[in-house]
Every structure is written in C-alpha cells, then in structure tokens.
Amino acid sequence: MSSLDSATVKTIAYLARLRIDDAQCDALAAELSGILQWIEQLREVDTEGVAPMTSVAAMTLARRPDVVNDGSSLGAVLSNAPVPVDDYYAVPKVVE
C-alpha cells in the first residue's frame, strides 16, 4: 500500500464535500495513509471459521406482534396539532 499524495487527498475531500486548505493536505495525507496501513494490517488476521457477529454478547432481539392499532392515545397525539380537524392533523396545502 503506497501513501496518499496531496492530489488524492484533495479528491477525497471534494468527494466528501469537505473544504480543506492546501496547508492541511500533507498532514491529512499522512493521517489517511496511516489509517489505510492499519486496515491493511487487519487484512492479515486469519478470520477463517469465525462467524460474523453484530455484538460481542450473544443476544436475541425482543419481538412483539405486528398488530395495527390506534395507539390508545389519540387525544394526546392530537393535542400537539396546531389545528386538528376531526381526528386528523390539518396541514397547509403545499402543492397547487
């Protein structure tokens, strides 16, 4: 893995929609190159036979039945509406 140059850092910054000064390019190039070298070191780790995981602790997600209801709080919800109409939020027309 070769180190990044200033032109590559400017391209990355442009693609990420970041504005950087030319004075920052060399420091950012060194920092990004170090990060990429660390990632290359991680690729050397043997992960054969290791199951992918989303957490360090084994757990299952709590599930609930998928039931449609009104939430039993229509009054509380409509109390937030500036101008409720019947049982609905009234919003201004935005498309003519």
Summary of the structure (lengths in Angstrom):
residues: 96
radius of gyration: 26.6
end to end distance: 56.8
largest distance: 66.2
contacts: 133
relative contact order: 0.08
helix: 39%
strand: 4%
